[in-house]
Amino acid sequence: MSSFVGAFEAKTHLSALLERVERGEEIVITRHGRPVARLVPPVSAGLGAEGLIEQLRLFRRVHPMGALSWRQLRDEGRGR
């Protein structure tokens, strides 16, 4: 879940926001109520297999495939 912060507050409290992001929180910065930026922790190059699998699980929760299966996508990519 993201926290929303206005641009003025973000500028004023940047250090505190960065500390929250370091702890894994995602912060969306808004301008006049519209999202304009996201502060997110950097993706570590050294996630390892377990970290990558967790990232894939998170991606699947956020981006469901609906009725498609990975086999259908694979076969479509092969031109079948």
PyMOL Python script that loads the backbone (N, CA, C, O; Angstrom):
from pymol import cmd

cmd.read_pdbstr("""\
ATOM      1  N   MET A   1       0.837  -1.172   0.000  1.00  0.00           N
ATOM      2  CA  MET A   1       0.000   0.000   0.000  1.00  0.00           C
ATOM      3  C   MET A   1       0.887   1.242   0.000  1.00  0.00           C
ATOM      4  O   MET A   1       1.908   1.294   0.685  1.00  0.00           O
ATOM      5  N   SER A   2       0.486   2.219  -0.765  1.00  0.00           N
ATOM      6  CA  SER A   2       1.252   3.451  -0.893  1.00  0.00           C
ATOM      7  C   SER A   2       0.698   4.521   0.028  1.00  0.00           C
ATOM      8  O   SER A   2      -0.493   4.547   0.339  1.00  0.00           O
ATOM      9  N   SER A   3       1.586   5.401   0.456  1.00  0.00           N
ATOM     10  CA  SER A   3       1.185   6.599   1.181  1.00  0.00           C
ATOM     11  C   SER A   3       1.252   7.760   0.207  1.00  0.00           C
ATOM     12  O   SER A   3       2.154   7.825  -0.627  1.00  0.00           O
ATOM     13  N   PHE A   4       0.300   8.676   0.310  1.00  0.00           N
ATOM     14  CA  PHE A   4       0.256   9.836  -0.573  1.00  0.00           C
ATOM     15  C   PHE A   4       0.680  11.076   0.207  1.00  0.00           C
ATOM     16  O   PHE A   4       0.222  11.314   1.324  1.00  0.00           O
ATOM     17  N   VAL A   5       1.569  11.862  -0.408  1.00  0.00           N
ATOM     18  CA  VAL A   5       2.109  13.057   0.233  1.00  0.00           C
ATOM     19  C   VAL A   5       2.126  14.171  -0.809  1.00  0.00           C
ATOM     20  O   VAL A   5       2.517  13.947  -1.954  1.00  0.00           O
ATOM     21  N   GLY A   6       1.705  15.360  -0.416  1.00  0.00           N
ATOM     22  CA  GLY A   6       1.751  16.508  -1.308  1.00  0.00           C
ATOM     23  C   GLY A   6       3.179  16.948  -1.570  1.00  0.00           C
ATOM     24  O   GLY A   6       4.075  16.684  -0.768  1.00  0.00           O
ATOM     25  N   ALA A   7       3.392  17.626  -2.703  1.00  0.00           N
ATOM     26  CA  ALA A   7       4.735  18.047  -3.109  1.00  0.00           C
ATOM     27  C   ALA A   7       5.380  18.963  -2.074  1.00  0.00           C
ATOM     28  O   ALA A   7       6.568  18.816  -1.783  1.00  0.00           O
ATOM     29  N   PHE A   8       4.629  19.896  -1.518  1.00  0.00           N
ATOM     30  CA  PHE A   8       5.197  20.805  -0.522  1.00  0.00           C
ATOM     31  C   PHE A   8       5.656  20.030   0.711  1.00  0.00           C
ATOM     32  O   PHE A   8       6.754  20.255   1.220  1.00  0.00           O
ATOM     33  N   GLU A   9       4.807  19.115   1.187  1.00  0.00           N
ATOM     34  CA  GLU A   9       5.184  18.308   2.353  1.00  0.00           C
ATOM     35  C   GLU A   9       6.393  17.434   2.038  1.00  0.00           C
ATOM     36  O   GLU A   9       7.270  17.264   2.885  1.00  0.00           O
ATOM     37  N   ALA A  10       6.447  16.880   0.829  1.00  0.00           N
ATOM     38  CA  ALA A  10       7.580  16.042   0.436  1.00  0.00           C
ATOM     39  C   ALA A  10       8.880  16.843   0.467  1.00  0.00           C
ATOM     40  O   ALA A  10       9.909  16.359   0.939  1.00  0.00           O
ATOM     41  N   LYS A  11       8.819  18.063  -0.038  1.00  0.00           N
ATOM     42  CA  LYS A  11      10.012  18.918  -0.042  1.00  0.00           C
ATOM     43  C   LYS A  11      10.430  19.255   1.388  1.00  0.00           C
ATOM     44  O   LYS A  11      11.616  19.259   1.718  1.00  0.00           O
ATOM     45  N   THR A  12       9.443  19.533   2.220  1.00  0.00           N
ATOM     46  CA  THR A  12       9.719  19.941   3.594  1.00  0.00           C
ATOM     47  C   THR A  12      10.239  18.790   4.449  1.00  0.00           C
ATOM     48  O   THR A  12      11.069  18.998   5.334  1.00  0.00           O
ATOM     49  N   HIS A  13       9.753  17.574   4.188  1.00  0.00           N
ATOM     50  CA  HIS A  13      10.083  16.424   5.041  1.00  0.00           C
ATOM     51  C   HIS A  13      10.797  15.305   4.274  1.00  0.00           C
ATOM     52  O   HIS A  13      10.596  14.124   4.558  1.00  0.00           O
ATOM     53  N   LEU A  14      11.621  15.683   3.311  1.00  0.00           N
ATOM     54  CA  LEU A  14      12.279  14.684   2.467  1.00  0.00           C
ATOM     55  C   LEU A  14      13.070  13.664   3.268  1.00  0.00           C
ATOM     56  O   LEU A  14      12.978  12.468   2.988  1.00  0.00           O
ATOM     57  N   SER A  15      13.834  14.093   4.244  1.00  0.00           N
ATOM     58  CA  SER A  15      14.651  13.150   5.028  1.00  0.00           C
ATOM     59  C   SER A  15      13.788  12.091   5.706  1.00  0.00           C
ATOM     60  O   SER A  15      14.131  10.909   5.690  1.00  0.00           O
ATOM     61  N   ALA A  16      12.672  12.507   6.302  1.00  0.00           N
ATOM     62  CA  ALA A  16      11.784  11.559   6.971  1.00  0.00           C
ATOM     63  C   ALA A  16      11.148  10.612   5.955  1.00  0.00           C
ATOM     64  O   ALA A  16      10.971   9.427   6.239  1.00  0.00           O
ATOM     65  N   LEU A  17      10.809  11.119   4.788  1.00  0.00           N
ATOM     66  CA  LEU A  17      10.224  10.266   3.749  1.00  0.00           C
ATOM     67  C   LEU A  17      11.233   9.233   3.268  1.00  0.00           C
ATOM     68  O   LEU A  17      10.882   8.074   3.047  1.00  0.00           O
ATOM     69  N   LEU A  18      12.481   9.648   3.106  1.00  0.00           N
ATOM     70  CA  LEU A  18      13.519   8.713   2.684  1.00  0.00           C
ATOM     71  C   LEU A  18      13.733   7.609   3.715  1.00  0.00           C
ATOM     72  O   LEU A  18      13.985   6.462   3.346  1.00  0.00           O
ATOM     73  N   GLU A  19      13.636   7.936   4.985  1.00  0.00           N
ATOM     74  CA  GLU A  19      13.746   6.915   6.029  1.00  0.00           C
ATOM     75  C   GLU A  19      12.615   5.902   5.913  1.00  0.00           C
ATOM     76  O   GLU A  19      12.836   4.703   6.081  1.00  0.00           O
ATOM     77  N   ARG A  20      11.407   6.374   5.629  1.00  0.00           N
ATOM     78  CA  ARG A  20      10.270   5.471   5.460  1.00  0.00           C
ATOM     79  C   ARG A  20      10.468   4.565   4.249  1.00  0.00           C
ATOM     80  O   ARG A  20      10.143   3.378   4.296  1.00  0.00           O
ATOM     81  N   VAL A  21      11.001   5.126   3.167  1.00  0.00           N
ATOM     82  CA  VAL A  21      11.248   4.335   1.963  1.00  0.00           C
ATOM     83  C   VAL A  21      12.331   3.291   2.231  1.00  0.00           C
ATOM     84  O   VAL A  21      12.239   2.166   1.740  1.00  0.00           O
ATOM     85  N   GLU A  22      13.345   3.649   2.998  1.00  0.00           N
ATOM     86  CA  GLU A  22      14.393   2.684   3.357  1.00  0.00           C
ATOM     87  C   GLU A  22      13.815   1.484   4.093  1.00  0.00           C
ATOM     88  O   GLU A  22      14.334   0.372   3.986  1.00  0.00           O
ATOM     89  N   ARG A  23      12.741   1.711   4.838  1.00  0.00           N
ATOM     90  CA  ARG A  23      12.090   0.617   5.567  1.00  0.00           C
ATOM     91  C   ARG A  23      11.135  -0.173   4.675  1.00  0.00           C
ATOM     92  O   ARG A  23      10.472  -1.098   5.145  1.00  0.00           O
ATOM     93  N   GLY A  24      11.060   0.186   3.388  1.00  0.00           N
ATOM     94  CA  GLY A  24      10.267  -0.581   2.445  1.00  0.00           C
ATOM     95  C   GLY A  24       8.952   0.044   2.020  1.00  0.00           C
ATOM     96  O   GLY A  24       8.226  -0.543   1.217  1.00  0.00           O
ATOM     97  N   GLU A  25       8.630   1.212   2.536  1.00  0.00           N
ATOM     98  CA  GLU A  25       7.365   1.860   2.193  1.00  0.00           C
ATOM     99  C   GLU A  25       7.461   2.541   0.829  1.00  0.00           C
ATOM    100  O   GLU A  25       8.526   3.019   0.437  1.00  0.00           O
ATOM    101  N   GLU A  26       6.352   2.580   0.120  1.00  0.00           N
ATOM    102  CA  GLU A  26       6.271   3.307  -1.147  1.00  0.00           C
ATOM    103  C   GLU A  26       5.494   4.589  -0.900  1.00  0.00           C
ATOM    104  O   GLU A  26       4.440   4.568  -0.265  1.00  0.00           O
ATOM    105  N   ILE A  27       6.010   5.702  -1.401  1.00  0.00           N
ATOM    106  CA  ILE A  27       5.374   6.996  -1.191  1.00  0.00           C
ATOM    107  C   ILE A  27       5.069   7.619  -2.548  1.00  0.00           C
ATOM    108  O   ILE A  27       5.950   7.726  -3.400  1.00  0.00           O
ATOM    109  N   VAL A  28       3.833   8.025  -2.744  1.00  0.00           N
ATOM    110  CA  VAL A  28       3.417   8.692  -3.971  1.00  0.00           C
ATOM    111  C   VAL A  28       3.340  10.183  -3.675  1.00  0.00           C
ATOM    112  O   VAL A  28       2.669  10.608  -2.735  1.00  0.00           O
ATOM    113  N   ILE A  29       4.033  10.968  -4.484  1.00  0.00           N
ATOM    114  CA  ILE A  29       4.025  12.419  -4.322  1.00  0.00           C
ATOM    115  C   ILE A  29       2.989  12.994  -5.284  1.00  0.00           C
ATOM    116  O   ILE A  29       2.966  12.668  -6.471  1.00  0.00           O
ATOM    117  N   THR A  30       2.136  13.853  -4.741  1.00  0.00           N
ATOM    118  CA  THR A  30       1.072  14.436  -5.547  1.00  0.00           C
ATOM    119  C   THR A  30       1.268  15.936  -5.705  1.00  0.00           C
ATOM    120  O   THR A  30       1.909  16.585  -4.878  1.00  0.00           O
ATOM    121  N   ARG A  31       0.712  16.470  -6.771  1.00  0.00           N
ATOM    122  CA  ARG A  31       0.673  17.912  -6.994  1.00  0.00           C
ATOM    123  C   ARG A  31      -0.784  18.249  -7.340  1.00  0.00           C
ATOM    124  O   ARG A  31      -1.321  17.770  -8.339  1.00  0.00           O
ATOM    125  N   HIS A  32      -1.393  19.054  -6.523  1.00  0.00           N
ATOM    126  CA  HIS A  32      -2.807  19.411  -6.699  1.00  0.00           C
ATOM    127  C   HIS A  32      -3.681  18.162  -6.736  1.00  0.00           C
ATOM    128  O   HIS A  32      -4.648  18.088  -7.494  1.00  0.00           O
ATOM    129  N   GLY A  33      -3.325  17.174  -5.899  1.00  0.00           N
ATOM    130  CA  GLY A  33      -4.119  15.953  -5.793  1.00  0.00           C
ATOM    131  C   GLY A  33      -3.857  14.900  -6.851  1.00  0.00           C
ATOM    132  O   GLY A  33      -4.446  13.820  -6.806  1.00  0.00           O
ATOM    133  N   ARG A  34      -2.973  15.196  -7.812  1.00  0.00           N
ATOM    134  CA  ARG A  34      -2.653  14.240  -8.872  1.00  0.00           C
ATOM    135  C   ARG A  34      -1.297  13.615  -8.615  1.00  0.00           C
ATOM    136  O   ARG A  34      -0.341  14.339  -8.336  1.00  0.00           O
ATOM    137  N   PRO A  35      -1.174  12.277  -8.698  1.00  0.00           N
ATOM    138  CA  PRO A  35       0.130  11.635  -8.528  1.00  0.00           C
ATOM    139  C   PRO A  35       1.100  12.085  -9.616  1.00  0.00           C
ATOM    140  O   PRO A  35       0.765  12.086 -10.801  1.00  0.00           O
ATOM    141  N   VAL A  36       2.313  12.469  -9.197  1.00  0.00           N
ATOM    142  CA  VAL A  36       3.326  12.897 -10.168  1.00  0.00           C
ATOM    143  C   VAL A  36       4.634  12.127 -10.030  1.00  0.00           C
ATOM    144  O   VAL A  36       5.455  12.142 -10.947  1.00  0.00           O
ATOM    145  N   ALA A  37       4.845  11.447  -8.888  1.00  0.00           N
ATOM    146  CA  ALA A  37       6.102  10.720  -8.686  1.00  0.00           C
ATOM    147  C   ALA A  37       5.909   9.663  -7.601  1.00  0.00           C
ATOM    148  O   ALA A  37       4.989   9.739  -6.787  1.00  0.00           O
ATOM    149  N   ARG A  38       6.807   8.673  -7.615  1.00  0.00           N
ATOM    150  CA  ARG A  38       6.819   7.644  -6.581  1.00  0.00           C
ATOM    151  C   ARG A  38       8.219   7.528  -6.003  1.00  0.00           C
ATOM    152  O   ARG A  38       9.206   7.516  -6.740  1.00  0.00           O
ATOM    153  N   LEU A  39       8.298   7.444  -4.700  1.00  0.00           N
ATOM    154  CA  LEU A  39       9.554   7.128  -4.021  1.00  0.00           C
ATOM    155  C   LEU A  39       9.460   5.666  -3.630  1.00  0.00           C
ATOM    156  O   LEU A  39       8.575   5.276  -2.868  1.00  0.00           O
ATOM    157  N   VAL A  40      10.371   4.859  -4.148  1.00  0.00           N
ATOM    158  CA  VAL A  40      10.368   3.422  -3.856  1.00  0.00           C
ATOM    159  C   VAL A  40      11.780   2.989  -3.518  1.00  0.00           C
ATOM    160  O   VAL A  40      12.742   3.617  -3.961  1.00  0.00           O
ATOM    161  N   PRO A  41      11.922   1.918  -2.735  1.00  0.00           N
ATOM    162  CA  PRO A  41      13.266   1.410  -2.472  1.00  0.00           C
ATOM    163  C   PRO A  41      13.901   0.921  -3.778  1.00  0.00           C
ATOM    164  O   PRO A  41      13.193   0.432  -4.658  1.00  0.00           O
ATOM    165  N   PRO A  42      15.203   1.044  -3.912  1.00  0.00           N
ATOM    166  CA  PRO A  42      15.863   0.562  -5.131  1.00  0.00           C
ATOM    167  C   PRO A  42      15.804  -0.960  -5.200  1.00  0.00           C
ATOM    168  O   PRO A  42      15.773  -1.642  -4.176  1.00  0.00           O
ATOM    169  N   VAL A  43      15.788  -1.473  -6.413  1.00  0.00           N
ATOM    170  CA  VAL A  43      15.829  -2.915  -6.611  1.00  0.00           C
ATOM    171  C   VAL A  43      17.275  -3.347  -6.453  1.00  0.00           C
ATOM    172  O   VAL A  43      18.157  -2.862  -7.162  1.00  0.00           O
ATOM    173  N   SER A  44      17.510  -4.232  -5.548  1.00  0.00           N
ATOM    174  CA  SER A  44      18.870  -4.699  -5.294  1.00  0.00           C
ATOM    175  C   SER A  44      19.292  -5.698  -6.359  1.00  0.00           C
ATOM    176  O   SER A  44      18.531  -6.604  -6.698  1.00  0.00           O
ATOM    177  N   ALA A  45      20.492  -5.541  -6.886  1.00  0.00           N
ATOM    178  CA  ALA A  45      21.011  -6.479  -7.871  1.00  0.00           C
ATOM    179  C   ALA A  45      21.272  -7.834  -7.237  1.00  0.00           C
ATOM    180  O   ALA A  45      21.326  -8.840  -7.945  1.00  0.00           O
ATOM    181  N   GLY A  46      21.433  -7.886  -5.930  1.00  0.00           N
ATOM    182  CA  GLY A  46      21.742  -9.134  -5.248  1.00  0.00           C
ATOM    183  C   GLY A  46      20.540  -9.740  -4.541  1.00  0.00           C
ATOM    184  O   GLY A  46      20.675 -10.232  -3.421  1.00  0.00           O
ATOM    185  N   LEU A  47      19.362  -9.718  -5.171  1.00  0.00           N
ATOM    186  CA  LEU A  47      18.173 -10.270  -4.539  1.00  0.00           C
ATOM    187  C   LEU A  47      18.282 -11.771  -4.299  1.00  0.00           C
ATOM    188  O   LEU A  47      17.767 -12.283  -3.305  1.00  0.00           O
ATOM    189  N   GLY A  48      18.935 -12.459  -5.184  1.00  0.00           N
ATOM    190  CA  GLY A  48      18.996 -13.906  -5.087  1.00  0.00           C
ATOM    191  C   GLY A  48      17.703 -14.517  -5.598  1.00  0.00           C
ATOM    192  O   GLY A  48      16.740 -13.809  -5.895  1.00  0.00           O
ATOM    193  N   ALA A  49      17.694 -15.841  -5.696  1.00  0.00           N
ATOM    194  CA  ALA A  49      16.542 -16.551  -6.254  1.00  0.00           C
ATOM    195  C   ALA A  49      15.278 -16.307  -5.434  1.00  0.00           C
ATOM    196  O   ALA A  49      14.211 -16.069  -5.999  1.00  0.00           O
ATOM    197  N   GLU A  50      15.390 -16.364  -4.112  1.00  0.00           N
ATOM    198  CA  GLU A  50      14.202 -16.200  -3.268  1.00  0.00           C
ATOM    199  C   GLU A  50      13.608 -14.802  -3.419  1.00  0.00           C
ATOM    200  O   GLU A  50      12.388 -14.650  -3.478  1.00  0.00           O
ATOM    201  N   GLY A  51      14.453 -13.795  -3.480  1.00  0.00           N
ATOM    202  CA  GLY A  51      13.976 -12.434  -3.652  1.00  0.00           C
ATOM    203  C   GLY A  51      13.320 -12.225  -5.006  1.00  0.00           C
ATOM    204  O   GLY A  51      12.307 -11.534  -5.110  1.00  0.00           O
ATOM    205  N   LEU A  52      13.897 -12.822  -6.045  1.00  0.00           N
ATOM    206  CA  LEU A  52      13.315 -12.708  -7.379  1.00  0.00           C
ATOM    207  C   LEU A  52      11.959 -13.395  -7.449  1.00  0.00           C
ATOM    208  O   LEU A  52      11.030 -12.877  -8.069  1.00  0.00           O
ATOM    209  N   ILE A  53      11.841 -14.549  -6.822  1.00  0.00           N
ATOM    210  CA  ILE A  53      10.556 -15.258  -6.803  1.00  0.00           C
ATOM    211  C   ILE A  53       9.505 -14.422  -6.090  1.00  0.00           C
ATOM    212  O   ILE A  53       8.366 -14.338  -6.548  1.00  0.00           O
ATOM    213  N   GLU A  54       9.871 -13.805  -4.980  1.00  0.00           N
ATOM    214  CA  GLU A  54       8.929 -12.952  -4.264  1.00  0.00           C
ATOM    215  C   GLU A  54       8.519 -11.755  -5.115  1.00  0.00           C
ATOM    216  O   GLU A  54       7.353 -11.359  -5.097  1.00  0.00           O
ATOM    217  N   GLN A  55       9.463 -11.172  -5.861  1.00  0.00           N
ATOM    218  CA  GLN A  55       9.140 -10.061  -6.754  1.00  0.00           C
ATOM    219  C   GLN A  55       8.159 -10.506  -7.843  1.00  0.00           C
ATOM    220  O   GLN A  55       7.242  -9.765  -8.196  1.00  0.00           O
ATOM    221  N   LEU A  56       8.354 -11.720  -8.376  1.00  0.00           N
ATOM    222  CA  LEU A  56       7.432 -12.243  -9.388  1.00  0.00           C
ATOM    223  C   LEU A  56       6.044 -12.476  -8.806  1.00  0.00           C
ATOM    224  O   LEU A  56       5.040 -12.196  -9.461  1.00  0.00           O
ATOM    225  N   ARG A  57       5.982 -12.983  -7.589  1.00  0.00           N
ATOM    226  CA  ARG A  57       4.680 -13.185  -6.936  1.00  0.00           C
ATOM    227  C   ARG A  57       3.962 -11.851  -6.747  1.00  0.00           C
ATOM    228  O   ARG A  57       2.761 -11.750  -6.999  1.00  0.00           O
ATOM    229  N   LEU A  58       4.683 -10.845  -6.312  1.00  0.00           N
ATOM    230  CA  LEU A  58       4.095  -9.521  -6.141  1.00  0.00           C
ATOM    231  C   LEU A  58       3.602  -8.980  -7.475  1.00  0.00           C
ATOM    232  O   LEU A  58       2.511  -8.415  -7.553  1.00  0.00           O
ATOM    233  N   PHE A  59       4.400  -9.151  -8.526  1.00  0.00           N
ATOM    234  CA  PHE A  59       4.018  -8.690  -9.860  1.00  0.00           C
ATOM    235  C   PHE A  59       2.724  -9.368 -10.311  1.00  0.00           C
ATOM    236  O   PHE A  59       1.842  -8.717 -10.873  1.00  0.00           O
ATOM    237  N   ARG A  60       2.612 -10.676 -10.064  1.00  0.00           N
ATOM    238  CA  ARG A  60       1.410 -11.411 -10.468  1.00  0.00           C
ATOM    239  C   ARG A  60       0.179 -10.941  -9.706  1.00  0.00           C
ATOM    240  O   ARG A  60      -0.918 -10.920 -10.264  1.00  0.00           O
ATOM    241  N   ARG A  61       0.343 -10.563  -8.440  1.00  0.00           N
ATOM    242  CA  ARG A  61      -0.797 -10.056  -7.672  1.00  0.00           C
ATOM    243  C   ARG A  61      -1.257  -8.703  -8.216  1.00  0.00           C
ATOM    244  O   ARG A  61      -2.455  -8.424  -8.283  1.00  0.00           O
ATOM    245  N   VAL A  62      -0.305  -7.881  -8.596  1.00  0.00           N
ATOM    246  CA  VAL A  62      -0.636  -6.544  -9.088  1.00  0.00           C
ATOM    247  C   VAL A  62      -1.132  -6.587 -10.534  1.00  0.00           C
ATOM    248  O   VAL A  62      -1.973  -5.777 -10.923  1.00  0.00           O
ATOM    249  N   HIS A  63      -0.614  -7.530 -11.335  1.00  0.00           N
ATOM    250  CA  HIS A  63      -0.943  -7.626 -12.759  1.00  0.00           C
ATOM    251  C   HIS A  63      -1.492  -9.026 -13.071  1.00  0.00           C
ATOM    252  O   HIS A  63      -0.783  -9.840 -13.663  1.00  0.00           O
ATOM    253  N   PRO A  64      -2.734  -9.316 -12.684  1.00  0.00           N
ATOM    254  CA  PRO A  64      -3.284 -10.655 -12.941  1.00  0.00           C
ATOM    255  C   PRO A  64      -3.435 -10.911 -14.435  1.00  0.00           C
ATOM    256  O   PRO A  64      -3.672  -9.986 -15.210  1.00  0.00           O
ATOM    257  N   MET A  65      -3.298 -12.160 -14.828  1.00  0.00           N
ATOM    258  CA  MET A  65      -3.387 -12.546 -16.230  1.00  0.00           C
ATOM    259  C   MET A  65      -4.813 -12.885 -16.636  1.00  0.00           C
ATOM    260  O   MET A  65      -5.069 -13.158 -17.809  1.00  0.00           O
ATOM    261  N   GLY A  66      -5.739 -12.873 -15.697  1.00  0.00           N
ATOM    262  CA  GLY A  66      -7.117 -13.202 -16.029  1.00  0.00           C
ATOM    263  C   GLY A  66      -7.232 -14.655 -16.455  1.00  0.00           C
ATOM    264  O   GLY A  66      -6.760 -15.546 -15.749  1.00  0.00           O
ATOM    265  N   ALA A  67      -7.849 -14.903 -17.590  1.00  0.00           N
ATOM    266  CA  ALA A  67      -8.081 -16.266 -18.059  1.00  0.00           C
ATOM    267  C   ALA A  67      -6.874 -16.847 -18.794  1.00  0.00           C
ATOM    268  O   ALA A  67      -6.868 -18.035 -19.116  1.00  0.00           O
ATOM    269  N   LEU A  68      -5.855 -16.033 -19.066  1.00  0.00           N
ATOM    270  CA  LEU A  68      -4.677 -16.529 -19.788  1.00  0.00           C
ATOM    271  C   LEU A  68      -3.827 -17.423 -18.893  1.00  0.00           C
ATOM    272  O   LEU A  68      -3.745 -17.216 -17.682  1.00  0.00           O
ATOM    273  N   SER A  69      -3.208 -18.400 -19.495  1.00  0.00           N
ATOM    274  CA  SER A  69      -2.256 -19.235 -18.765  1.00  0.00           C
ATOM    275  C   SER A  69      -0.872 -19.009 -19.355  1.00  0.00           C
ATOM    276  O   SER A  69      -0.738 -18.509 -20.473  1.00  0.00           O
ATOM    277  N   TRP A  70       0.142 -19.375 -18.609  1.00  0.00           N
ATOM    278  CA  TRP A  70       1.502 -19.184 -19.122  1.00  0.00           C
ATOM    279  C   TRP A  70       1.725 -20.067 -20.332  1.00  0.00           C
ATOM    280  O   TRP A  70       2.495 -19.703 -21.220  1.00  0.00           O
ATOM    281  N   ARG A  71       1.069 -21.226 -20.395  1.00  0.00           N
ATOM    282  CA  ARG A  71       1.216 -22.112 -21.561  1.00  0.00           C
ATOM    283  C   ARG A  71       0.660 -21.438 -22.823  1.00  0.00           C
ATOM    284  O   ARG A  71       1.266 -21.521 -23.891  1.00  0.00           O
ATOM    285  N   GLN A  72      -0.500 -20.767 -22.694  1.00  0.00           N
ATOM    286  CA  GLN A  72      -1.071 -20.052 -23.834  1.00  0.00           C
ATOM    287  C   GLN A  72      -0.116 -18.966 -24.321  1.00  0.00           C
ATOM    288  O   GLN A  72       0.101 -18.813 -25.523  1.00  0.00           O
ATOM    289  N   LEU A  73       0.446 -18.219 -23.388  1.00  0.00           N
ATOM    290  CA  LEU A  73       1.390 -17.173 -23.761  1.00  0.00           C
ATOM    291  C   LEU A  73       2.632 -17.751 -24.413  1.00  0.00           C
ATOM    292  O   LEU A  73       3.129 -17.211 -25.402  1.00  0.00           O
ATOM    293  N   ARG A  74       3.140 -18.857 -23.859  1.00  0.00           N
ATOM    294  CA  ARG A  74       4.320 -19.507 -24.436  1.00  0.00           C
ATOM    295  C   ARG A  74       4.036 -19.959 -25.856  1.00  0.00           C
ATOM    296  O   ARG A  74       4.821 -19.702 -26.768  1.00  0.00           O
ATOM    297  N   ASP A  75       2.895 -20.641 -26.041  1.00  0.00           N
ATOM    298  CA  ASP A  75       2.566 -21.168 -27.365  1.00  0.00           C
ATOM    299  C   ASP A  75       2.325 -20.044 -28.371  1.00  0.00           C
ATOM    300  O   ASP A  75       2.688 -20.164 -29.541  1.00  0.00           O
ATOM    301  N   GLU A  76       1.716 -18.959 -27.915  1.00  0.00           N
ATOM    302  CA  GLU A  76       1.491 -17.808 -28.795  1.00  0.00           C
ATOM    303  C   GLU A  76       2.825 -17.221 -29.235  1.00  0.00           C
ATOM    304  O   GLU A  76       2.969 -16.802 -30.383  1.00  0.00           O
ATOM    305  N   GLY A  77       3.796 -17.187 -28.336  1.00  0.00           N
ATOM    306  CA  GLY A  77       5.121 -16.681 -28.668  1.00  0.00           C
ATOM    307  C   GLY A  77       5.868 -17.573 -29.639  1.00  0.00           C
ATOM    308  O   GLY A  77       6.763 -17.123 -30.353  1.00  0.00           O
ATOM    309  N   ARG A  78       5.491 -18.847 -29.658  1.00  0.00           N
ATOM    310  CA  ARG A  78       6.139 -19.797 -30.579  1.00  0.00           C
ATOM    311  C   ARG A  78       5.456 -19.842 -31.951  1.00  0.00           C
ATOM    312  O   ARG A  78       5.908 -20.539 -32.860  1.00  0.00           O
ATOM    313  N   GLY A  79       4.357 -19.083 -32.082  1.00  0.00           N
ATOM    314  CA  GLY A  79       3.668 -19.050 -33.370  1.00  0.00           C
ATOM    315  C   GLY A  79       2.745 -20.231 -33.579  1.00  0.00           C
ATOM    316  O   GLY A  79       2.429 -20.555 -34.723  1.00  0.00           O
ATOM    317  N   ARG A  80       2.300 -20.888 -32.516  1.00  0.00           N
ATOM    318  CA  ARG A  80       1.395 -22.026 -32.670  1.00  0.00           C
ATOM    319  C   ARG A  80      -0.024 -21.599 -32.665  1.00  0.00           C
ATOM    320  O   ARG A  80      -0.920 -22.434 -32.785  1.00  0.00           O
TER     321      ARG A  80
END
""", "prot")
cmd.dss("prot")
cmd.show_as("cartoon", "prot")
cmd.util.cbc("prot")
cmd.orient("prot")
